[in-house]
Amino acid sequence: MSFPRAAHAALAGQPCRRWRLARVTGVVVIIVTLAGFSLSCGSSSSGNSTAPNHNAYVTLPSLGSVALLYINGATGAVSLGAKTPTIENFSPFGLALLKSKKLLYVVNAHADTIETFNIAPDGTLTPSSASPTQAGNGPYAAVIDPTGQYLLVTNTAGSNNDGGDVSVYAIDSTTGALTEVSGSPFRANSSPTEILITPSGKFVFVSNPDIGMVTAFLFCPPQSSQPQCSGVQNVLTQVSGSPVFSGLGASGLAVDASEQYLYVANSSASNLPLQSNIGNISGFNIDQNTGGLSPITGSPFTAAVGNNPSALTVDPSGKFLYAVTPGSSFSIWCFTITSTSGQLVSVQGSPFSQTAGGLFALIDPTGNYLYIGGSNGVAGLTYNSFSGAPAAIANSPFPTGVPPGKMVLFE
């Protein structure tokens, strides 16, 4: 069951604002159409000629391999490096890089395990003696907490009646070996996929596309001194009122730089009767004391054209939110984040038609580059730090041989 899920995911002023109401399955939804509103302060996009060359890793599920990528710091161009040998019953998908950059953890969706790789000085990978570690049922995505002491993995099938959970592992500081913490796995409602931990390490959010919801947790490891963890017994505890409805196909997650707002890509959500395109983005206020979520005024937000946004990323300054869709027509939606309210406002020219994809989106903070996973490999773009407008890097997309699963930057 876990392999088909992973394989499917790998291959799958404001005068112009118009407020409208739509009723979808008995729920009143406010949809904001964001078209033609200009925030442009410039039109050119550029990289960073002083950024150093560095590496990245990408999973290749259908090849049973993890590939090393070389990133040119001056141009953002990506070239394919060594791949791990193809291993039987190895379908790598989610991955997480240890803070020390000495170990890479890779979710094996086929065997329900977590594989650990040593990282050599030249970036090449070799299996660790601590590998593999038994995972939950249907492991999907992985993330490491900001301290580098815990690995969190979503399990789409799970081992409880809710149908999904999150496994949490303590990372040995010397060997990198994984030990599942007491109480793990933790219930996370139906079929959890994407997972995000806030930069402060206070909260964890998980998307549940099957039910169009988001599950929120307090993250309280034993050594935590956060006020919200007082009296909390488990490493993960669902917050009151969780899960909350986001929209059909809730998938990609992103949080703003201040950690005040959470954004969720609803890839299958209908915008009828207001407009015919499919998909929108929900915005939530994050209660800084409890982790509870409440809708941002005007949410959900959508673009005038373009369909099925599935992955999100926020630029390091916290100014822009990017949503990516499959294909190349109206495939990149770019919004500014209103710092005082969290509302999204479309930048001039958005949505942009670039060869992109809906598999993942991430920004390389060392060089002002945006990387997007699609069926043709990894698309690379620069983006204008004033207007947010993206522009393709020469020779993009950069082929990976087969569609990638997930990507992590060696920053």
C-alpha positions as CSV (number, residue, x, y, z in Angstrom):
1,M,0.0,0.0,0.0
2,S,2.8,2.4,0.9
3,F,4.6,2.0,-2.4
4,P,1.7,3.0,-4.7
5,R,1.1,6.1,-2.5
6,A,4.7,7.2,-2.8
7,A,4.9,6.4,-6.5
8,H,1.8,8.3,-7.2
9,A,3.1,11.4,-5.4
10,A,6.4,11.2,-7.2
11,L,4.7,11.2,-10.6
12,A,2.0,13.6,-9.7
13,G,-3.6,49.2,-1.8
14,Q,-5.8,46.6,-2.9
15,P,-8.4,48.1,-5.3
16,C,-8.4,45.1,-7.6
17,R,-9.3,42.6,-4.9
18,R,-12.7,41.0,-5.4
19,W,-14.4,39.4,-2.5
20,R,-16.9,36.6,-3.2
21,L,-18.7,33.9,-1.4
22,A,-19.1,30.3,-2.4
23,R,-20.8,27.5,-0.7
24,V,-19.0,24.2,-1.0
25,T,-20.5,21.1,0.6
26,G,-22.3,23.1,3.1
27,V,-19.4,25.3,4.1
28,V,-19.3,29.0,3.2
29,V,-15.9,29.8,1.7
30,I,-14.5,33.2,1.0
31,I,-12.4,33.2,-2.1
32,V,-10.1,36.1,-3.1
33,T,-9.3,36.3,-6.8
34,L,-5.9,38.0,-7.1
35,A,-5.4,39.2,-10.6
36,G,-3.6,42.1,-12.1
37,F,-2.5,43.7,-8.8
38,S,0.9,45.1,-9.1
39,L,3.6,45.2,-6.5
40,S,6.5,45.3,-8.9
41,C,9.5,47.3,-8.0
42,G,11.6,45.8,-10.8
43,S,11.4,43.3,-13.5
44,S,14.8,41.6,-13.7
45,S,15.8,38.4,-11.9
46,S,19.4,37.5,-11.0
47,G,21.4,35.0,-9.0
48,N,24.3,35.7,-6.7
49,S,27.7,35.8,-8.4
50,T,29.4,35.5,-5.0
51,A,27.5,32.4,-3.7
52,P,29.7,29.3,-3.3
53,N,29.2,26.1,-5.2
54,H,27.4,23.5,-3.1
55,N,25.5,20.2,-3.3
56,A,22.0,18.9,-3.0
57,Y,20.4,15.4,-2.9
58,V,17.3,14.2,-4.7
59,T,15.5,10.9,-4.4
60,L,14.7,8.9,-7.5
61,P,11.9,6.5,-6.5
62,S,11.5,4.6,-9.7
63,L,15.3,3.9,-9.9
64,G,15.6,2.9,-6.3
65,S,18.4,5.5,-5.9
66,V,19.5,8.8,-4.4
67,A,21.4,11.2,-6.6
68,L,24.0,13.9,-5.7
69,L,23.4,17.2,-7.4
70,Y,26.0,19.9,-7.9
71,I,24.8,23.5,-7.8
72,N,26.8,26.3,-9.4
73,G,26.7,29.1,-6.9
74,A,27.1,31.8,-9.5
75,T,24.4,30.7,-11.9
76,G,22.2,28.3,-10.0
77,A,22.7,25.6,-12.7
78,V,22.3,22.0,-11.6
79,S,24.4,19.1,-12.8
80,L,23.8,15.4,-11.9
81,G,26.5,13.7,-9.8
82,A,26.9,10.2,-8.5
83,K,23.8,8.0,-7.7
84,T,23.6,5.4,-5.1
85,P,23.5,1.9,-6.6
86,T,20.1,0.6,-7.3
87,I,18.9,-1.6,-4.4
88,E,16.1,-4.1,-4.6
89,N,13.0,-3.2,-2.6
90,F,14.3,0.4,-2.2
91,S,11.8,3.1,-3.2
92,P,13.3,6.3,-1.7
93,F,11.1,9.3,-1.3
94,G,11.3,11.7,1.6
95,L,14.7,12.7,2.9
96,A,16.3,14.8,5.6
97,L,19.8,16.1,6.1
98,L,21.4,16.0,9.5
99,K,22.5,19.4,10.9
100,S,26.2,18.3,10.9
101,K,25.8,17.4,7.2
102,K,27.5,14.1,7.8
103,L,24.4,11.9,7.5
104,L,21.4,11.7,5.2
105,Y,18.2,9.9,6.2
106,V,16.0,8.6,3.4
107,V,12.5,7.1,3.7
108,N,12.1,3.8,2.0
109,A,8.4,3.7,1.1
110,H,8.6,0.1,-0.3
111,A,10.1,-1.7,2.7
112,D,8.8,0.6,5.4
113,T,12.3,1.5,6.6
114,I,14.6,4.5,7.0
115,E,17.9,4.2,5.3
116,T,20.9,6.1,6.7
117,F,23.8,7.3,4.4
118,N,27.2,8.6,5.4
119,I,28.2,11.7,3.4
120,A,31.8,11.8,2.2
121,P,33.7,15.1,1.9
122,D,33.0,15.0,-1.9
123,G,29.3,14.6,-1.2
124,T,29.0,10.9,-2.3
125,L,26.8,8.6,-0.2
126,T,27.5,5.3,1.3
127,P,25.2,3.2,3.5
128,S,25.7,3.6,7.2
129,S,26.2,0.7,9.5
130,A,23.2,2.1,11.5
131,S,20.9,1.4,8.6
132,P,18.2,0.4,8.1
133,T,15.7,1.4,10.8
134,Q,12.2,0.0,11.0
135,A,9.7,2.8,10.0
136,G,5.9,2.9,10.4
137,N,3.4,1.7,7.8
138,G,3.7,3.7,4.5
139,P,6.5,6.2,5.4
140,Y,6.3,9.3,3.2
141,A,8.1,12.5,4.3
142,A,10.8,13.3,6.8
143,V,12.1,16.3,8.7
144,I,14.7,17.0,11.4
145,D,14.0,19.4,14.2
146,P,16.0,22.6,14.5
147,T,18.3,21.1,17.2
148,G,19.2,18.2,15.0
149,Q,18.2,15.7,17.8
150,Y,15.0,14.3,16.4
151,L,13.8,12.8,13.0
152,L,10.0,13.0,12.3
153,V,8.4,10.8,9.6
154,T,4.8,10.7,8.4
155,N,3.3,7.3,7.8
156,T,0.4,7.4,5.4
157,A,-1.0,4.0,6.4
158,G,-0.2,4.2,10.0
159,S,-0.9,1.6,12.7
160,N,-4.1,2.8,14.2
161,N,-7.8,3.2,13.4
162,D,-7.3,6.8,12.2
163,G,-5.2,5.5,9.3
164,G,-2.0,7.5,9.7
165,D,0.6,8.6,12.2
166,V,3.9,10.3,12.7
167,S,7.0,8.4,14.0
168,V,9.6,10.3,16.0
169,Y,13.2,9.1,16.5
170,A,15.9,10.4,18.7
171,I,19.2,10.8,16.8
172,D,22.4,9.5,18.5
173,S,24.8,12.5,18.5
174,T,27.8,10.2,17.8
175,T,26.6,7.5,15.4
176,G,23.4,9.0,14.0
177,A,21.5,5.8,15.0
178,L,17.8,6.2,15.3
179,T,15.8,5.2,18.4
180,E,12.0,5.6,18.4
181,V,10.9,7.7,21.3
182,S,8.3,6.6,23.9
183,G,4.7,6.9,22.6
184,S,5.7,6.9,18.9
185,P,4.1,6.6,16.5
186,F,1.6,9.5,17.2
187,R,-1.8,9.6,15.7
188,A,-2.0,12.1,12.8
189,N,-5.5,11.4,11.3
190,S,-6.1,10.0,7.8
191,S,-3.2,9.5,5.4
192,P,-0.7,12.2,6.6
193,T,1.8,13.2,3.9
194,E,3.7,16.4,4.1
195,I,5.2,17.5,7.4
196,L,6.6,20.9,8.6
197,I,8.3,21.9,11.8
198,T,8.5,25.6,12.6
199,P,12.0,27.1,12.7
200,S,11.7,27.7,16.5
201,G,10.8,24.0,16.9
202,K,7.6,24.8,18.8
203,F,5.0,23.4,16.5
204,V,4.6,20.6,13.9
205,F,2.0,20.6,11.1
206,V,1.0,17.7,8.9
207,S,-1.3,17.7,5.8
208,N,-4.0,15.1,5.3
209,P,-5.0,15.3,1.6
210,D,-7.6,12.5,1.8
211,I,-9.8,14.5,4.2
212,G,-8.6,18.0,3.2
213,M,-7.4,18.8,6.6
214,V,-4.3,19.9,8.6
215,T,-3.2,18.3,11.9
216,A,-1.3,20.5,14.3
217,F,1.0,19.3,17.2
218,L,3.0,20.7,20.0
219,F,6.6,19.5,19.8
220,C,7.8,18.9,23.3
221,P,11.0,16.8,23.6
222,P,12.1,16.0,27.2
223,Q,14.7,18.9,27.2
224,S,12.2,21.5,26.0
225,S,11.8,24.6,28.1
226,Q,9.0,26.1,25.9
227,P,6.1,27.5,28.0
228,Q,3.6,25.6,25.9
229,C,5.3,22.3,26.9
230,S,4.7,22.7,30.6
231,G,3.0,19.5,31.9
232,V,3.0,17.9,28.4
233,Q,4.1,14.3,28.6
234,N,4.6,13.3,24.9
235,V,7.0,14.5,22.3
236,L,4.1,15.1,20.0
237,T,0.7,16.2,21.3
238,Q,-2.2,17.3,19.0
239,V,-3.3,20.8,19.8
240,S,-6.9,21.5,20.8
241,G,-9.2,21.8,17.8
242,S,-7.0,19.8,15.5
243,P,-7.4,18.8,12.8
244,V,-8.8,21.8,10.9
245,F,-10.3,21.9,7.5
246,S,-8.1,23.4,4.7
247,G,-9.4,22.2,1.4
248,L,-9.7,19.2,-0.8
249,G,-6.3,17.7,-1.6
250,A,-4.5,19.6,1.2
251,S,-0.8,18.9,0.6
252,G,2.1,21.4,0.5
253,L,2.9,23.4,3.7
254,A,4.8,26.6,4.3
255,V,5.2,29.0,7.2
256,D,6.2,32.6,7.1
257,A,9.5,33.9,8.5
258,S,7.8,35.2,11.7
259,E,6.0,31.9,12.3
260,Q,2.7,33.7,12.6
261,Y,1.1,32.2,9.5
262,L,0.7,28.7,8.0
263,Y,-0.2,28.2,4.3
264,V,-1.5,25.0,2.8
265,A,-1.9,24.2,-0.9
266,N,-5.3,22.6,-1.6
267,S,-4.6,20.9,-5.0
268,S,-8.1,19.6,-5.6
269,A,-10.2,22.4,-4.1
270,S,-13.0,23.8,-6.3
271,N,-13.4,27.6,-6.7
272,L,-16.9,27.3,-8.2
273,P,-19.1,29.1,-8.8
274,L,-16.7,32.0,-8.8
275,Q,-14.2,30.7,-11.3
276,S,-13.4,27.4,-13.0
277,N,-9.8,26.8,-12.1
278,I,-9.0,24.1,-9.6
279,G,-7.0,24.6,-6.4
280,N,-6.3,27.3,-3.9
281,I,-4.2,28.2,-0.9
282,S,-5.5,28.3,2.7
283,G,-3.9,30.7,5.2
284,F,-4.1,30.2,8.9
285,N,-3.1,32.3,11.9
286,I,-0.9,30.3,14.3
287,D,-1.6,30.9,18.0
288,Q,1.9,31.4,19.4
289,N,0.9,29.9,22.8
290,T,-1.1,26.8,21.8
291,G,-0.3,26.2,18.1
292,G,-4.0,26.4,17.3
293,L,-5.0,27.4,13.8
294,S,-7.6,30.0,12.7
295,P,-8.4,31.1,9.1
296,I,-6.7,34.3,7.9
297,T,-9.3,36.9,6.6
298,G,-9.9,36.3,2.9
299,S,-8.6,32.7,2.9
300,P,-8.6,30.7,0.7
301,F,-6.6,32.6,-1.9
302,T,-6.3,31.6,-5.6
303,A,-5.0,32.8,-8.9
304,A,-7.1,33.9,-11.8
305,V,-5.9,31.0,-13.9
306,G,-3.8,27.8,-13.3
307,N,-4.7,24.6,-11.6
308,N,-3.7,22.2,-8.9
309,P,-1.1,23.9,-6.7
310,S,0.6,21.2,-4.7
311,A,3.9,22.5,-3.2
312,L,4.7,25.8,-1.5
313,T,7.8,27.6,-0.4
314,V,8.5,31.0,1.2
315,D,11.6,33.1,0.3
316,P,14.2,33.6,3.1
317,S,13.1,37.3,3.6
318,G,9.5,36.1,4.2
319,K,8.2,38.5,1.6
320,F,7.1,36.0,-1.1
321,L,5.1,32.8,-1.2
322,Y,5.4,30.6,-4.2
323,A,2.9,27.9,-5.2
324,V,3.8,25.5,-8.0
325,T,1.6,23.4,-10.3
326,P,2.3,20.6,-12.8
327,G,3.2,21.6,-16.4
328,S,4.3,24.9,-17.8
329,S,1.2,27.0,-18.2
330,F,0.4,29.4,-15.4
331,S,2.6,27.0,-13.3
332,I,4.1,29.3,-10.7
333,W,1.9,31.4,-8.5
334,C,3.7,34.2,-6.6
335,F,2.2,36.2,-3.8
336,T,3.5,38.8,-1.4
337,I,2.7,38.0,2.3
338,T,1.1,40.9,4.1
339,S,3.1,41.0,7.3
340,T,0.3,42.5,9.5
341,S,-2.5,40.1,8.4
342,G,-1.0,37.2,6.5
343,Q,-3.1,37.9,3.5
344,L,-1.7,36.9,0.1
345,V,-1.6,39.5,-2.7
346,S,-0.7,38.4,-6.2
347,V,2.4,40.0,-7.7
348,Q,2.3,41.6,-11.1
349,G,2.4,39.0,-13.9
350,S,1.4,36.1,-11.6
351,P,0.7,33.3,-12.4
352,F,3.9,32.8,-14.5
353,S,4.2,30.3,-17.2
354,Q,7.5,28.4,-16.8
355,T,8.5,24.8,-17.1
356,A,8.1,23.8,-13.5
357,G,6.2,20.9,-11.8
358,G,4.3,20.1,-8.7
359,L,6.5,17.5,-6.9
360,F,8.4,19.9,-4.6
361,A,9.5,23.6,-4.3
362,L,12.4,25.0,-2.3
363,I,14.5,28.1,-2.3
364,D,18.3,28.0,-2.0
365,P,19.1,30.9,0.4
366,T,22.7,31.1,-0.7
367,G,22.0,32.2,-4.2
368,N,18.4,33.5,-4.7
369,Y,17.4,30.4,-6.6
370,L,14.1,28.5,-6.7
371,Y,14.1,24.8,-7.5
372,I,11.0,22.9,-8.5
373,G,10.6,19.1,-9.0
374,G,8.7,18.0,-12.2
375,S,8.5,15.1,-14.6
376,N,11.5,16.4,-16.5
377,G,13.8,16.7,-13.5
378,V,14.6,19.8,-11.5
379,A,13.6,23.2,-12.8
380,G,15.9,26.0,-11.7
381,L,14.8,29.7,-11.6
382,T,16.0,33.0,-10.2
383,Y,13.6,35.4,-8.7
384,N,13.6,39.1,-8.4
385,S,14.0,40.2,-4.8
386,F,11.8,43.3,-5.3
387,S,9.0,42.0,-7.5
388,G,9.1,38.2,-6.9
389,A,9.0,37.5,-10.6
390,P,10.8,34.2,-11.6
391,A,13.0,33.7,-14.6
392,A,14.4,30.4,-15.8
393,I,18.1,29.6,-15.4
394,A,19.8,28.7,-18.7
395,N,19.3,25.1,-19.7
396,S,16.6,24.5,-17.1
397,P,15.0,22.0,-16.4
398,F,18.0,20.0,-15.4
399,P,17.4,16.3,-16.1
400,T,17.5,13.6,-13.4
401,G,16.7,10.7,-15.7
402,V,13.4,9.9,-14.0
403,P,10.9,12.1,-12.1
404,P,12.4,13.0,-8.7
405,G,10.7,12.4,-5.3
406,K,12.0,15.0,-2.9
407,M,15.1,17.2,-2.7
408,V,17.2,18.6,0.1
409,L,19.9,21.3,-0.1
410,F,23.4,20.9,1.3
411,E,23.6,24.6,2.5
